[in-house]
């Protein structure tokens, strides 16, 4: 089943589901058909179906936009802890995480998908001596994905748009793209998300839709809030995506609150997006 341009969907992990039937039930209640689905590492956003998850997901008729990989050991307690533990940032964890990436690529293929999203980790500045080894690892990740016919999309937020653009150009891999999350630009205090769309537009492969306020002090997290209640400015954001030529899905992500609260926020967020899109038509 095809996905319409700018179709509103959801990120599976935001619903805190543990099985495909549970996910399908929530999506039916939301009236959504598009979902970006967690790979389901045994230690991160796992599925009760285990190795049978791809077969069960396909049988359920889910319309999946791509997969999302999170690594075991990533610690989001503070910006400082995720800087140390996120993505491929720590040289000591790179071999095991490349192996986990290969597992996730195989799962993505089993789901019949060609796009996979993940946080690369905090990208070093061009003057940082650790940058070369980091980029070599990202290049290896891109090569592993390309061998499987998969596009790898790094999620925004842990660096400025300018640094991410420079990194994409330095890597020069035709299967590397960006999973754009405007709220992450605010939560990590890494710049203006609307300007970031203008800078990164040609590389945007997929989108998480989330809203937030910037942190009140250096070293703290910003505050995630329901769609339309933060600093992103959904009208400007969606207009920017359209101007950039983006035609993929808009997958709502909500990472705060219990399951019932998240469901309500996602449902209300979808209505907000529908109203904004109608105004842009």
Beta strands, then each sheet from edge to edge (+ up, - down):
strand 1: 8-11
strand 2: 34-38
strand 3: 63-69
strand 4: 115-118
strand 5: 151-155
strand 6: 176-181
strand 7: 204-209
strand 8: 211-213
strand 9: 223-225
strand 10: 250-252
sheet 1: 1+ 2+ 3+ 4+ 5+ 6+ 7+ 10+ 1+
sheet 2: 8+ 9-
end
